[in-house]
Amino acid sequence: KGVYRAIGDHAFADTALTAFTVPEEVYYLGDHAFEGTSLTSFDVPESVIYLGEGLFYNVEGLSSLRIGQAYYYDTDTHAYLQTVSSVATLFGADPLATWLAEHPAQDEEDYPFYTAYNKAVPEAFSTLTVGKMLTVPDSFLRGMSSLSDVSVTLDSRTAALAEITCGIGAYAFDGCTRLGDDLSLTGTYTFVGSRAFAETAITRFTLPDSVTYVGEGAFYG
């Protein structure tokens, strides 16, 4: 019985797949691999180091996603790299780049983040869990208004070894209008970027003593 270590591009696209367990040996989930399927939840094991663009494109029923580990050690560059910088790319092409291409006379400042950030993200998508992450990237979940339940664990120990500053990037949760006080951020981090939690439903938030910088408008709205 062979061991499959990669799931190729479009591998299960437009099939009637309703559930799938990724084998622990798999390290690669190709572009659009599960496009158009009927998945409702998905668990990415820690072995996966590549999450393809449009992995869940047109998966309208996907409500829950768990990413076991959002980084890996690259033996070629001898550096720790993140596997996903923006969850929106898993549901389709970069929404900002797409919008700019469709509106050549406008620039990024005109982009309607709160009304049309990513039309490809299904309304059902409400729950995201990230088991381990070095730092929360800028715009990680920006404008993803369907999310109401988010849990992220920051691995500050590995981040220190990788010489990466552990924190919450600018606009990381900006525009997650349904995200409230159930947000769970575990681990030690040192900064909160500008507008990191702007336009959310959060009413209370305790900053750890390790935080030394809070950006402008971090909790605006």
N, C-alpha and C positions, 0 to 999 in steps of 0.2 A: 504494500500500500504506500503510494508515494506521498511525500510531504510537499505541499504547495506553500511557497514562501511569499508569493505575490499574487494579488488579484488585479488583473489587467484593466486597462481603460475600457469602459463600456461593457465590462464582463457580464453584468446582470441587467443591463439597461433595458427598460421597457418590458420586463417580465412580470409575472404575477407574484413575485417574491413578497412574503408577508413577514418573515423573520429570518435572521441570519446570525450565526455565531462565528466570529472571526477566530480561526485557530491561533493559538499563542505563538506559533512559529512565523506567522505572516508579518512582514515588515512594510509592505507596500499596498496601498489601496489606490488604484488608478483613477484617473480623471473620469468623471461621469460613470463610475463603476456601478452605482445603484440608481442611476437616473430613471425616473418614471416608475419605480417599484411601489409596492404598497406597505412598506415598512412603517411601523409606528414608533419603534424605539431602536436604538443602536448603541452598542458598547464597543469602543475602540480599545484593544488591549495595549499594555505598555510596550509591547514589541514593535508596534507600528511607528515608523519614522517618516512616512510620507502619506499625507492625506490629500487626495487629488482635488483639483478645482472642479466644482460642479458635482462633487461626489453624491450629493443628495438633490440634484436639480430635479424639480418637478415631482418631488416626493411629498405630496400635499398632506399626508396623514402623519408625518413624523412629528411626534410631540416631545420626545425625550432623547437626549444624546449624552453619553458619558465618554470622556476622553481620559484614558488611564494615566497617560504621561504625555505632556505637550512639549517635550524636548528630547534630544538624544545626543550622544557623544559621537562626533564625526572623526573617525580615525585618520582620515586623509588630512584634515586641517588641524587636528588635535584641539578642537573647540566644541563647546556645547552649542547646539543650534535648536531653535524652536520649530515645532512641526506645523504650527498654525499661527498666523499673525492676526487674522480676522476671520471669525466664524462665518461671516457672510459669504466668503469665497467658496465655502463648502456647498452652498446652495445655488451657485451660479457665478458668472464672471464678476469681476470687481465692479460694484454698483456705481462708485464714483467715476471710474474711468468710462464706463458705459454712458453715464449721464453726460459727461463732458463731451464725449464723441457725438452725442445726439444734439448737444447745444453748443456748437463751436463758438458762438458769439458771447458766451458767458464763461465765468471762471469759477473756481472752487468755492469762493465766498458766497456765490449765489445758489449753491446746491441745497435743495430742500430736504435736509436730513430728517426732519420730523414727520414728513408726509410721504416721502417716496425713497427712503434710504435704500431699501432692497426689496423690490416687488416679488423677487423669487423666494424669499423666506416665507414658509407657510404660516398661516395664522395659528395653526395647531401647535407650533413649536414653542413650548412653554418652559421646558426644563433642561438645564445644562449643568453638568458636573465635570470638573477638571480635577483629576486626582493629584497631579503634580505639575507645577508650572514654575519657571524660574522668575518670571516677572510678567505682569499683565501688560501686553503691548498697547500702544496708542490705538484708539478706535477699535479695540478688540470686539466689542459688542455694540458699537455705536448705532443708534437708531433702531435697534431690534425690539420694537415695541411689544411683541407677543410674549417675550420672556417674563415670567413671574417668579421663577424658582431657579436661583443660580448659586452654585457652590464651587469655590476655587480654593485649592490648597497651594500655598506658595512654598517652594522648597528653597528656603534662604541659605541653607548649608551648601547645597550644590551650586547655587548662584554665587556664593562667596568664592568657592573653588574655581568657578568659571570667570571670576572677576566681572560679574554682571550685577549691576545695582538692582536690587529687588524692590519693586514698588508697583503702583497702579498708574498706568500711563494716561496721558492726556486723552480726554474724550472716551475713555475705556468703556464706560457704561452710559454715556451721554444719550439721552433720548429713549432709554429703556423705561417707558412710562408706566409699565405695570410692575416694575421691580420695586419691592418695598423692603420692609424691615427683616424679611426672611433671608435676605442676601447673606451668604456665609463666606467670609474671607478668613482663612486660617493660615497662620504662619507669621513670621516677622518680616516687615517691610519698612522702608525708610522714607518713601515719598508718595505723595498723591498729586497727580498732574492736573493741569488746568481743565476745568469742566469734567473731571473724571466721573462724577456722579450727578451732573446737571440734568434737569428735566426727568428725574425719576420720581417714584412714589415713596422714597425713603424719608422717614420722619425722625429717626434717631440713628446715630452712628458713633461708635466709640473708636477713636484713633489710638493705636498702640503707642506706648512710650517711645518706641523705636523711630517713629516718624519725625523727621527733621524739616520736611518741606511740604507745604500744601499750596498748590497752584491757585491762580486767580479763578474764581467762579467754580471751585471744585464741587460745591453743593448748590449751585445756582438753581433756583426754581423749586 
